[in-house]
Amino acid sequence: MITIGPLNVRLDLLVFMVSLLGLYIGFKKIGLTEKDRDAVLGTWFAGFLAWKLSAIIIGLASTGSLALSLYATGGIWSILVAIATIGFFVFRLAPGLRGYWLFSALLLWFGVTIVVPKYGTLPFIATAQPLHLYTALLIAGLIVVTWRWMRSPSVGALLWTTVGAFAIWLVSTYATSTVNLLWLIPFAALVGLAGYVAKPSRRIVQSGLGVLVALAIINASLPDETPTLVADSSQAAGLNIGQVPPNFELKRTDGTTLNLEDLRGERVVVNFWASWCPPCRAEMPDMAKFAREQDDVTIVAVNTTTSERDVDEARSFVAPYEDAFQVVYDEDGAVGNAYRIQAMPTTYVLDENGVIVAKQFGAIDKAWLDTKTN
């Protein structure tokens, strides 16, 4: 998150938009017509609109309130709608433009990856590594390769580049323990199709192996990264996927205490909220609905008490939900500082080992929780 005046803006979305502008200007510089630029980059706007509109519809069906549905994420279903929409428009693109589209996809992915730190354990390496840097390096390699044939793409080049991007994504999900083995089925099908259409040359295979060796050498030269954070950390960035957040012990409404460490072995959702925050109020009903249907996920709702105008009002607001999840109060702001909370609501999902496997700046809903905790 970055602050622009009174607004808190997600850095990845800002980079995404700036990258689209850069691509528009760049494509003009290399001679792409305005119509073709609009056709290639318009797919991303269509996908974004499809994602948001489907999320609102899903949120409206879930909450019955248009005001609350504006904060909905739609979960996996909205993502699938966006992917289908983008896929439809890409299919409609002229064959000669698909290379430009794939290049733009890789460049957007690179930009978002480089600004969203993730840590994970790579194969044969015990300590956590800066996964976002490895991922960005591999994406950069695909960008260089794609640039060479972008203006005259063959079906084989498109397929094999997609295989490479899919493989990078699978490895990153494995490293952060969020992999779903079912994704191996479409990946294997894609590899088979690519091999049938265009068998890779020996040179390409050797180049791929060379990249793996180079990454291993780079990894050996880098210092080990620890995923564990301490409460007095001076790092400016927020907590990242693959890290273990600080432990805390806070009081509930009735005066009893909750220790985060005691929940180790369970999947945990840590949500920071305030009663004056409209998105926080919007997400509470869905959080409660999710919590009442789940026996193996614990939600800890941390009230940022130092930001409240009236603590009694905050307690009255959250009272109907205390049967569903754990409500605790960060009375001196120490936990919010340790977790580097820059905007509310902010949510982290922890696995059974206490490692962050997902995070969200802004409102969450049941669809998001269902997706990120499975």
ABEGO torsion letter per residue (X at the ends): XBBBEABBBBAAAAAAAAAAAAAAAAAAAAGBBAAAAAAAAAAAAAAAAAAAAAAAAAAAAAAGBAAAAAABAGEAAAAAAAAAAAAAAAAABBAAAAAAAAAAAAAAAAAAAAABBBBBBBBGBABBBBAAAAAAAAAAAAAAAAAAAAABBBAAAAAAAAAAAAAAAAAAAAAAGABBAAAAAAAAAAAAAAAAABBBBAAAAAAAAAAAAAAAAAAAABBBBBABBBAABABABBBBBGBBBBBBBBBBAAGBBBBAAAABGBBBBBBBBBAABAAAAAAAAAAAAAAAABAABBBBBBBBAAABABAAAAAAAAAAAAAABBBBBBAAGAAAAAAGBABOBBBBBBBAAGBBABBBBEBBBAAAAAAAAX
